[in-house]
Amino acid sequence: MLRQIRSLLAFAARPGQHRAADAAADAEHRWVQDDLLPAGLELTWLGTSGFRIAYEGHAILIDPYITRVPVSDLLRRHARPPSRPLLDRWLPDRVDAVLIGHTHFDHALDAPLIARRDGAKVYGSRSMVNLMQLYGEAELAIELEPYRVYEVGPFAITFVPSVHSKLVLGRAVPFDGDITCEHVGALAPSAYGCGQVWGIHIAVGGVTFYHQGSADLIDHAVRHHGVDIFLAGIAGRGFTDRYIDRIGRLLDPKLIVPHHYDDFFRPLDQPMGMSLNVDLAGFMDEVRHVSSDLSVRSLAPMTPIIGGA
């Protein structure tokens, strides 16, 4: 906790300098040429912890968060429903499934409307099922069984029990517990309880991904070793002991793609900003300190990387 307080004070003293360092690290490590993805596979970062993966005419979403909530809505506990025009603008193509790692608003808010629009199944926790029921879409909700392999087109998907980083001074998870509202109008950002947390393993086209939406883990729960691409949520990692060392050793990834370092209160049509004190540049240094063999590449929001292109 003291380390995080010192880090926050250092950021507050020179915010422009820190943001410039993050922007430079982002540019230096930008993924511009593919040598890992099979021909035709598309990987798109949607901002925050959201991703779209498409292959052979099928597509899945992970933690899509397109309807951005202004920080004023969070502070005033003002409910903001998902926006169909924004979803149609930024995610115009139908998807087969939506995978939700946990149900904080910046991971789960848009899932029910995407499911309704596309007839897509939503895979998540009991908390996610509760959210789908609020929208009258319970039949599209799949409550997860750990380690079961779910097949969606060419995708083989496994959910791994995990935990959320303790962002409240290193002692508690913000907005913990399940979503328990009884009507949609009460869904202020703080009503999106975290629920059960999952790591998500995806095998498709001969490559494997592992998505971690929050920077913590249950070591003995991780069963996948030798992952090709680790989609690493890095917000809150300072509250997690040796996060990069532990997850890197367990997954042994060929490539790390960081996410959840952008300003997720900022609309997608604005230039990307950096989230408060997530410290992307520091993350790059931490990875190098753990192992010089670990490769890191960043992605530009809404810009697909296409295998074989």
C-alpha positions, 0 to 999 in steps of 0.5 A: 500500500505504501508503495502505491501511495508513493507511486500515486504521489509521484504521478500527481507531481509530474502527470504530464511527464508520466503520460509522455513516458507511457505514450513513448513506450506505447509507440516503441512497442506497437505491434505493426507486423504479424508473425504469430497469427495464422492467416486470416485471424484478426485480433482487435483491441477495443480499449480497456480490457475488450478484444475482438477475435475473428477467424473463418467467418466467426467472431467472439468478443472479450469484455467489450466496453464501447458505451463509455461511462463518464467519470461524473456518472460514476461519482453521481451514481447515475445509470447509463444504459448501453448505446445501440448507436455506439455498438453499431458504429464500433462493432458493426459485424455480428459476433457469435459469443461474448466472454466476460471475465468479471462484471464491473461496468467497464467489462460487462455493461454492453454485453446484454445489448450485444447479445440481444442484437446478435443473438449471441451467447454470453459466457460468464459468472452467476453475476453475469447471468443476473445482468442478462436476466435484468435485460430479459435475455436469460436464455442467452446467458451461459453460467460457467463451469471451470475448465470446461471447454466451450466450442464456438465455431473454430474457438475452443474456450476455457475459463480459469478461476481467478481473482481481481486485484485489490485496488482499494488501498491493497485491501479490497476489491472495488464494488465486490460481490454479484450484481443484485439489482432488481431493475435496469434503471438502478444499474449505476456503475457502482451496481456492477458488482465484480462477481466471480473472476475468470481468466480466459484461455482461447485456442483457435487456428493453431494459436492460444490466447490467455486473457486476464482482465485484472492483475491478479491470479490464483496460481494453482488454478492456472493449468495452461502453460506455453501460451502464445499470446497473453492478453495482460490486464495491467491496472492494479498490478502494483497491489499484487505481489510479483504479478508479472513474475508469477503469471509469466512463469505459469503461462510462459507466453511467447508474447505479452499484449498489455491492456487496461491502461487507457483512460476508460472514461474517455469516448472511443472517438477521442484520442486515447488517454492514459489511465491514472497511474497505471504506468505502461512504461513501468510495466515494460521495465518490469517485464524486462526485469523478469526476463529478457526473453519475454516479448511485449507489443501494444495495440492501437484501439480499434485497429485489427492485427490480421494474420498473413497480412 
